[in-house]
Amino acid sequence: MKKISLRKIIIYMMNKGYFNFLNDYTFLKMKYRLCLRKKLDLKDPKTFNEKLQWLKLYDRKPIYTTMVDKYEAKKYVASIIGEEYIIPTLGVYNHFDEIDFEKLPNQFVIKCTHDSGGVVIVKDKKELDIEETKKKIEKSLKKNYFYSGREWPYKNVKPRIIIEKYMVDESQKELKDYKVFNFDGKAKIIQVDFDRFIEHKRNLYDTDWNYIEAVIQYPTDKNVKINKPKNLNKMLELAEKLSKDIPHVRTDFYSIDDKIYFGELTFYHGSGYEKFIPEEFGEELGSWIKLPRGGGLLISGNVYILVRFIENELTDYKVMCFNGKAKCIFVCSQRRSKDGLAIDIFDNNWKRLPFKRNHRTLNKDIKKPTNFNKMKELAEKLSKNIDFIRVDFYEINNQIYFGELTFYPGSGFEKFIPNEWDYILGSYINILNSKKS
């Protein structure tokens, strides 16, 4: 009897929901290590697979849920490129028993709208085993596809059944998928899957239809000649329209009798766990993904908070206020740099003060915020009648945004260098007045 490794058992258990209790960050780190036998670097991701995991955590736009819903995506895509590229829908159902098979044509495709794999291809209705089909579809309807790979867009897709027109290409036996990999609205490579129900293979091509000597999970076969679609340029044009302003999305199309049909939108190819041969090819694709600036994840037990920054080097202006008077400003920058956080300190006239805390300083001219005076005014309003409080702001596109209020910076345990500044700032806090009140 063939032994199954513990690694494969744990991956199987993760896919089946035994680890749903883990937060997304921990789950992705664990599964990435098991699937690819590498440590996942989320602080400085470089490869295609690493960046897909990063995007799962930090690029969570509500529209993505619409884009992965196999029914809603059709309406979304049609609104951008037109109805003529959409495969006809024969019906949408909440429950399997709602389907009236008598009214369906002899050939059709049954899918679940919320997952990957919940598909039944019916080539001859007379041979359809309805009970087996029901078991498969109802099992898929009960599953939340999000948990197996933490692909966030799927988390809130409503589970439904969609039935589409059955279609084949020139082979008369299958429908080849032209999967266009797009990066910020620019088509870069095309993956063509074939013989999926025999011995799954896929060939890779650049946008000029030159064969790429590389593998993504499944073997390639350069001896299998796949003709360049006559409508390739149009396909790429449509792909770029659908992928505009998105760091990475795969747009899938079919070509039938030289007519293009939309397939689906995929944000995380292979859920970010497929192997690249050579590995450098995965690094090249990774270099094409420009991550949205910023992002962070704070974890406490099984609770996590997603922190989204608008800019990579979002500067934090921490105004130190004493009984409603702004005295100095701590300027925090470069949080995500390799050298770590920098803190530069200025007085309320934007003159650099000669001390520092536990962190490095940039020791260079730092531009005063455009709205510096307004920032101080707001800080003083918020700190009125409070012995001491730190009021944090950001300035983005010349607009002020509130950050947080802090009563005990560093919990009162951070050093002052030189130490005399601990006494200077301490002198601004009148404890005797506080006791009298």
HELIX and SHEET records of a PDB file:
HELIX    1   1 LEU A    6  ASN A   15  1                                  10    
HELIX    2   2 ASP A   24  LEU A   36  1                                  13    
HELIX    3   3 PHE A   48  TYR A   58  1                                  11    
HELIX    4   4 ILE A   63  VAL A   68  1                                   6    
HELIX    5   5 GLU A   72  ILE A   81  1                                  10    
HELIX    6   6 GLU A   83  TYR A   85  5                                   3    
HELIX    7   7 PHE A   96  GLU A   98  5                                   3    
HELIX    8   8 PHE A  101  LYS A  103  5                                   3    
HELIX    9   9 LYS A  125  GLU A  127  5                                   3    
HELIX   10  10 ILE A  130  LEU A  141  1                                  12    
HELIX   11  11 PHE A  146  GLY A  149  1                                   4    
HELIX   12  12 TRP A  152  TYR A  154  5                                   3    
HELIX   13  13 LEU A  232  LEU A  242  1                                  11    
HELIX   14  14 HIS A  269  GLY A  272  5                                   4    
HELIX   15  15 GLU A  279  TRP A  288  1                                  10    
HELIX   16  16 PHE A  372  LEU A  382  1                                  11    
HELIX   17  17 PRO A  409  GLY A  412  5                                   4    
HELIX   18  18 GLU A  420  SER A  427  1                                   8    
HELIX   19  19 ILE A  431  LYS A  436  1                                   6    
SHEET    1   A 4 THR A  89  TYR A  93  0                                        
SHEET    2   A 4 ILE A 161  LYS A 165 -1                                        
SHEET    3   A 4 PHE A 108  CYS A 112 -1                                        
SHEET    4   A 4 VAL A 119  VAL A 122 -1                                        
SHEET    1   B 5 LYS A 201  ASP A 206  0                                        
SHEET    2   B 5 LYS A 186  PHE A 194 -1                                        
SHEET    3   B 5 ASP A 177  PHE A 183 -1                                        
SHEET    4   B 5 VAL A 249  ILE A 256 -1                                        
SHEET    5   B 5 LYS A 259  THR A 266 -1                                        
SHEET    1   C 2 VAL A 215  ILE A 216  0                                        
SHEET    2   C 2 PHE A 276  ILE A 277 -1                                        
SHEET    1   D 2 GLY A 296  SER A 300  0                                        
SHEET    2   D 2 VAL A 303  VAL A 307 -1                                        
SHEET    1   E 5 ALA A 342  ASP A 347  0                                        
SHEET    2   E 5 LYS A 325  SER A 333 -1                                        
SHEET    3   E 5 ASP A 316  PHE A 322 -1                                        
SHEET    4   E 5 ILE A 389  ILE A 396 -1                                        
SHEET    5   E 5 GLN A 399  THR A 406 -1                                        
END                                                                             
